[in-house]
Amino acid sequence: MITTVVLNPAVDKIYFADNFQAGGLFRIKETIRSAGGKGINVSRVIRALGEEVLSLGFKGGHTGEWLVEQLKKLGAVTEFIEVEGESRTNNNIIDRLNGTETEVLEIGPLITERNIEDFISIYKRALEKTKILVCSGGLPAGVGDDMYKTLIMEAKKQGIKVILDASGEVLKLGIEAKPYLIKPNLRELASLANRELKETSDIVEACRCIQRDGVELVLASLGEKGAGVVSRDRVFRVYVPYIEVANTIGCGDSMVAGFAIALSRGLELEEALRLSSACGVNNAQYKEIGIVKRDEVYKLINDIRIEKI
C-alpha cells in the first residue's frame, strides 16, 4: 500500500483569463474546480495508474467533506481527522496569452494539539500496512515545521521508504530525518544549497551534498528541461520530449506519484525515472491538476531519454 499524507488539502480553482493583471475586472469564461493540495494530486495519479492508496489528513467543514468524497470516488482509502473551520481553497489564474500563472492560496483551518494527537494515532496504525509513504505539500496553521521529520522518523522505524516533497524550513527539517527520496524543484534546491545554480554541474553538486547527508536519492525536477537525480553511486540526467503545455501545475506531484508507484513495484532506478518523468509530462498536457492517463503515460515512457553523467 502507498500512503499519502494530506495535511492541508484544498479545493483547487483554475481561472483562465487572457491579459490578466492586478486591479482589473475579468469575467471568467472557463473555470476548473478539483480536489487538490499536493497530497491529493499524488493520490489521484496513483489511482489513475491502478495502484492502491491510503490518504491520511485533516478535513474541515463542508469543503473538507467534499474533498474526502472526491478521494473516495477515485477509489482511495481515506482516514481524515475532523477539525474546526473550513478546509482551504486555492485560486490559480492562468493567462495563456502571456504565459503567466498567478496563485492566491488560503491558509485553511487552525489545527489544535488534540487534532495532531488524533492524527498521529491513525498514522501509526496506517504504517502497519504501508510500503511506501509520501509526505508532500505545505503544513496547515498550528502544525510545527518539524511535522514531516517526526512522521519520517516513525516510518523509518518500520523500514518504510519515504518520499518527501516540501519546501523551506519544512523541507530542511524533513531532510534531517533522512527520507529515502526528496524531489526539490530548481528554486527549492538553490535555497537548500544557499546559492544560485546555473549549470548542470552546480545542480549535481547541490544534490550530492544533500545525498551525503543521508538522503538515498535526490530527484531535482527541472520543468521542461527534465530532471537530474543523484544516488550514492550514480548520477543521471533525464530529458523529456517537447509537448504542447496546457498547465504545469501538478507536474511535480505527478512525478512523485510515478516514483512512489515505481518503488512499490520494485522497479530499477532508470525505469523509475522513466515512469516518474512520463507522469510529469502527461500531467502538463491537461488543464486539470494532477491528471494522467495510463495509456498515455506508458507511451510517453518510450520518449524519455536518460543520460548517465
C-alpha positions in Angstrom: 0.0 0.0 0.0 1.2 3.5 -0.8 0.2 6.0 1.9 -0.1 9.7 1.2 -0.1 12.4 4.0 -2.6 15.1 3.1 -2.3 17.6 6.0 -3.5 20.7 4.1 -6.0 19.6 1.4 -7.6 22.3 -0.8 -10.2 22.9 -3.4 -8.2 24.0 -6.5 -9.9 26.5 -8.7 -8.3 27.4 -12.0 -9.5 30.6 -13.8 -8.3 31.2 -17.4 -8.1 34.9 -18.0 -6.3 36.5 -21.0 -4.2 39.5 -20.4 -4.7 39.2 -16.6 -3.3 42.0 -14.4 -3.9 43.2 -10.9 -6.5 45.8 -10.4 -8.7 44.9 -13.5 -12.1 43.4 -13.9 -12.2 40.0 -15.5 -15.3 37.9 -16.5 -14.1 34.3 -16.4 -15.4 32.1 -19.2 -13.6 28.9 -18.2 -13.1 27.6 -14.7 -11.9 24.2 -13.5 -12.6 23.0 -9.9 -11.0 20.0 -8.4 -9.8 18.4 -5.2 -6.2 19.5 -4.7 -3.3 20.1 -2.4 -0.1 18.1 -3.3 -1.1 15.0 -1.3 -4.5 14.7 -3.1 -2.8 15.3 -6.5 -0.3 12.5 -5.7 -3.2 10.2 -4.7 -5.1 10.9 -7.8 -2.2 9.9 -10.1 -1.5 6.8 -8.1 -5.1 5.7 -8.6 -5.0 6.6 -12.3 -2.2 4.1 -12.7 -4.1 1.4 -10.9 -2.3 1.3 -7.5 -4.0 1.2 -4.1 -3.6 4.3 -2.0 -4.4 5.3 1.6 -4.8 9.0 2.2 -4.5 10.5 5.8 -5.0 14.1 6.8 -7.3 16.8 8.2 -10.7 17.9 6.9 -12.7 21.0 7.9 -16.4 21.8 7.2 -18.4 21.2 4.0 -15.3 21.8 1.9 -13.4 19.1 3.8 -16.2 16.7 3.4 -16.3 17.4 -0.4 -12.5 16.8 -0.7 -12.7 13.5 1.1 -15.6 12.4 -1.0 -13.6 13.1 -4.2 -10.8 10.9 -2.9 -13.3 8.1 -2.2 -14.7 8.5 -5.7 -11.2 7.8 -7.0 -11.1 4.6 -5.0 -8.7 5.8 -2.4 -9.0 4.6 1.2 -9.3 7.6 3.5 -8.8 8.4 7.2 -9.2 12.1 8.0 -9.4 13.9 11.3 -12.3 16.4 11.5 -11.2 19.9 12.6 -13.0 23.1 13.3 -13.2 25.6 10.4 -13.2 25.2 6.7 -10.7 23.4 4.5 -9.0 25.9 2.2 -9.5 26.9 -1.4 -6.6 27.7 -3.8 -7.2 30.0 -6.7 -5.0 29.8 -9.8 -5.3 32.4 -12.6 -3.7 31.3 -15.8 -3.1 33.8 -18.6 -2.5 31.8 -21.7 -1.7 34.8 -23.9 1.2 35.9 -21.7 2.2 32.5 -20.3 1.7 33.5 -16.6 0.3 31.8 -13.6 -0.9 33.7 -10.5 -1.7 31.8 -7.3 -3.9 33.0 -4.4 -3.7 30.4 -1.6 -5.9 30.4 1.5 -4.3 29.4 4.9 -7.1 26.9 5.9 -8.2 25.9 9.4 -6.1 26.1 12.6 -5.0 22.6 13.7 -5.0 22.0 17.5 -2.7 19.9 19.6 -5.6 17.4 20.1 -6.1 17.2 16.3 -2.4 16.4 15.9 -2.5 13.7 18.6 -5.5 12.1 16.9 -3.7 12.2 13.6 -0.6 10.6 15.0 -2.7 7.8 16.3 -4.3 6.9 12.9 -0.9 7.5 11.3 0.9 4.9 13.4 -1.9 2.3 12.7 -1.6 3.1 9.0 2.1 2.4 8.9 1.4 -1.2 9.7 0.0 -1.7 6.1 2.2 0.9 4.4 5.0 0.0 1.9 5.8 3.5 0.6 5.0 6.8 2.3 4.6 10.1 0.6 4.8 13.3 2.7 4.1 16.3 0.4 2.9 19.8 0.5 2.8 22.6 3.0 1.6 22.4 6.6 -1.6 23.9 8.0 -1.6 26.6 10.7 -0.9 25.1 14.1 1.4 22.3 12.8 5.1 22.7 13.5 7.7 22.8 10.8 9.1 19.5 12.1 6.0 17.5 11.5 7.3 15.7 8.4 10.5 15.0 10.3 8.5 13.3 13.0 6.5 11.3 10.6 9.5 10.2 8.6 11.4 9.0 11.7 8.4 7.0 12.8 8.1 5.4 9.3 11.7 4.5 9.1 11.4 2.5 12.4 9.4 0.1 10.3 11.6 0.1 7.3 9.2 2.1 5.1 10.7 4.1 2.2 9.6 7.8 2.4 9.3 10.3 -0.4 9.4 14.0 0.8 8.3 16.8 -1.3 8.2 20.1 0.6 9.9 23.5 0.7 11.5 26.0 3.0 12.1 25.1 6.7 9.7 22.1 6.4 12.0 20.5 3.8 15.2 21.3 5.7 13.9 19.7 8.9 12.5 16.8 7.0 15.9 16.1 5.4 17.3 15.7 8.9 15.2 12.5 9.2 16.9 11.1 6.1 14.0 10.2 3.9 14.6 7.8 1.0 13.9 10.5 -1.7 13.3 14.2 -1.9 12.1 16.0 -5.0 13.0 19.7 -4.9 12.5 21.9 -7.9 15.3 24.2 -9.0 14.2 27.0 -6.8 14.0 24.8 -3.7 17.3 23.1 -4.5 19.0 26.5 -4.8 17.5 27.5 -1.4 18.9 24.4 0.2 22.3 25.0 -1.4 22.1 28.7 -0.5 23.5 29.7 -3.9 22.4 30.2 -7.5 22.5 27.0 -9.6 23.3 27.9 -13.3 25.0 24.9 -14.7 24.3 21.2 -14.6 27.4 20.7 -12.6 26.0 23.1 -10.0 22.8 21.1 -9.7 24.6 17.8 -9.4 26.9 19.1 -6.7 23.9 20.6 -4.7 22.2 17.2 -5.0 25.4 15.4 -3.9 25.7 17.5 -0.8 22.1 16.5 0.3 22.7 12.9 -0.6 25.8 12.8 1.5 23.7 13.9 4.5 21.8 10.7 4.3 19.1 11.0 1.7 19.3 8.0 -0.6 18.0 9.7 -3.8 17.8 13.4 -4.7 15.5 14.0 -7.7 15.7 17.6 -8.9 12.8 18.5 -11.2 13.7 21.0 -13.9 10.4 21.6 -15.6 10.6 21.4 -19.4 14.3 20.6 -19.1 13.6 17.3 -17.4 15.3 16.3 -14.2 18.5 15.3 -12.5 19.0 12.6 -10.0 21.8 11.7 -7.7 22.2 8.4 -5.7 25.2 7.0 -3.8 26.9 5.7 -6.9 25.1 7.1 -9.9 24.1 10.4 -11.5 21.5 10.7 -14.2 20.2 13.5 -16.4 16.7 13.0 -17.6 15.4 14.6 -20.8 11.7 14.8 -21.6 10.0 15.3 -25.1 8.6 18.5 -26.3 4.8 18.8 -25.8 2.1 21.4 -26.1 1.7 22.5 -22.5 -1.8 23.1 -21.1 -1.0 23.6 -17.5 2.2 22.9 -15.4 0.5 22.9 -12.0 0.7 19.4 -10.5 3.6 18.1 -12.7 5.9 17.7 -9.7 3.1 15.9 -7.8 2.6 13.6 -10.7 6.4 12.9 -10.8 6.3 12.0 -7.1 3.3 9.7 -7.7 5.1 7.9 -10.5 8.2 7.4 -8.4 6.1 6.1 -5.5 4.5 3.6 -7.8 7.9 2.5 -9.2 9.2 1.9 -5.7 6.1 0.0 -4.8 6.6 -2.2 -7.8 10.3 -2.7 -7.2 11.5 -1.1 -10.5 15.1 -0.3 -11.1 16.2 3.3 -10.9 16.2 4.1 -14.6 12.8 2.5 -15.0 11.5 4.6 -12.0 12.9 7.8 -13.6 11.1 7.0 -16.9 7.8 6.4 -15.2 8.1 9.4 -12.9 9.1 11.7 -15.7 6.3 10.4 -18.1 3.7 11.1 -15.4 5.0 14.7 -15.1 4.9 15.3 -18.8 1.4 13.8 -19.2 0.0 16.0 -16.5 1.3 19.1 -18.3 -0.9 18.1 -21.3 -4.1 18.7 -19.4 -5.8 21.8 -18.0 -6.8 19.9 -14.9 -4.3 19.5 -12.0 -2.9 16.0 -11.2 -4.4 14.3 -14.2 -2.7 11.5 -16.1 -4.0 8.8 -18.4 -2.4 5.3 -18.1 -2.1 4.5 -21.8 -0.6 7.9 -22.5 1.9 7.6 -19.6 3.2 4.3 -20.9 3.5 5.6 -24.4 5.5 8.6 -23.1 7.9 6.4 -21.3 9.5 5.5 -24.6 10.2 9.2 -25.3 12.1 9.8 -22.0 15.8 9.9 -22.6 18.2 9.2 -19.7 21.9 10.1 -19.8 24.4 8.8 -17.2 26.8 11.5 -16.1 
